[in-house]
Amino acid sequence: MQSRTQWKSSLPSSFCFSPSRAVHAQRRAILMLALGLVFITVGVLGYFLHVLVPSMPLPVASGPTSVTSFDSG
């Protein structure tokens, strides 16, 4: 197991800042990935539910998947 100083020195210099600075610096990428994951999940699962139950319109099929997507965190 590495000691704390060896572990710290193996990280890039951008990780030596406080976590809030790192999150703030990457806020756009984090937001885009999070929203992209939600939209892709809603789209794929909504379409799958629509194929499973053809009488259900696509917007109605997307409703339960959006609740699942936002509740999983």
DRENZA-221487 format. One record per atom (N, C-alpha, C): x, y, z; residue in one letter. Coordinates in pm, whole numbers, plus 50000, padded with zeros to 5 digits. Example, Ala and Ser with C-alpha at 12.3 -4.5 7.8 and 13.67 -1.06 7.14 Angstrom:
2
513194943150780a512304955050780a513204967050780a512854977550708s513674989450714s512905000350787s
# end
This chain:
73
500844988250000m500005000050000m500895012550000m500505022349920q501295034649911q501045043650031q502075050750068s501865060450176s501135072550119s500655080850206r499855092350164r500655101850075r501915104050106t502725113250025t503015107449887t503225094449878q503435088349746q502165088949664q501035086449727w499765086849657w499465100949607w499725110849690k499475124649655k500395129249542k501635124649542s502555129049438s502265122449304s501525111449302s501215104949176s500015111149106s499305120149175l498155126749114l498595138849032l497845142348928p498155154648854p498005166848945p498645177548908s498625189448993s497235195349007s496335192948910s494985198448920s494185192149033s494595180349084f493895173849193f494385178449330f495385186849335c495915191449463c495105202949521c494175208449445f493315219149495f492225213149582f491475221749646s490365216849726s489305210749635s488535201249684p487525194849599p486505204549543p486145214749618s485155224149567s485705232049448s486995235049449r487595241849334r487605232949211r487915220249231a487945210849120a486555209049061a485555208049146v484185206549098v483755219249026v484085230749083h483725243449020h484405244948884h485635240448874a486365241548747a485775232348641a485195221248682q484635211548587q483105211748583q482485222548629r481035222848641r480315221048508r480845226548400r480185225148270r480205210648224r481325204048235a481435190048192a480545181148279a480535183548408i479715175548499i478225177348466i477815189648444l476415192448413l476005186248280l476855187548179m476525181848048m476435166648053m477335160248126l477285145648138l476045141048215l475705148248322a474535144448401a473245146048321a473095157448255l471885159748176l471825150348055l472965147847993g472995138647881g472565124647923g473035120148038l472655106948088l471165106248115l470585116748172v469155116848200v468355116348070v468725124647971f467975124847845f468115111847768f469295106047768i469475093247698i468685082247768i468705082047900t467945071947975t466455073247949t465935085347954v464515087547930v464155083647787v464985087347691g464695084047552g464705069147524g465735062347569v465865047947541v464805039947615v464635042447744l463645034847819l462215038447778l461975050947743g460655054847694g460315048147563g461285047447472y461055040647345y460845025747368y461635019647458f461485005447489f460095002547545f459615010947635l458275009247691l457205011147585l457415020447493h456495022747383h456435010547290h457565004147265v457604992047183v456934980447256v457134979747387l456554969147467l455024970147472l454524982447486v453074985047491v452744994647376v452434989447256p452244998147140p451085008047153p450095005047234s448975014347248s449335026647330s450485026247398m450925037447481m451705047447395m451265060047390p452025069947312p453415072147371p454325076547287l455715078547329l455855088747443l455165100247440p455305109547554p454815103547686p453775095447680v453255089047801v454235078447850v454875071447759a455855061147796a457105067447857a457395079847824s458585086547878s458375091248022s457135092548065g456845097248201g457435088648310g457105075648314p457665067148420p459195066148414p459755066748295t461225065748285t461895078348338t461255089848324s461855102148377s461845101848529s460805096248588v460765095148734v461855085748781v462055074648710t463105065248744t464485071548731t464675079548626s465975085648601s466325095848709s465385103948750f465675114148850f465695108548993f465085097149015d465005091549149d466175082249181d466995078849082s468035068949104s469245074549180s469335087649199g470495093449265g470375092749410g
# end
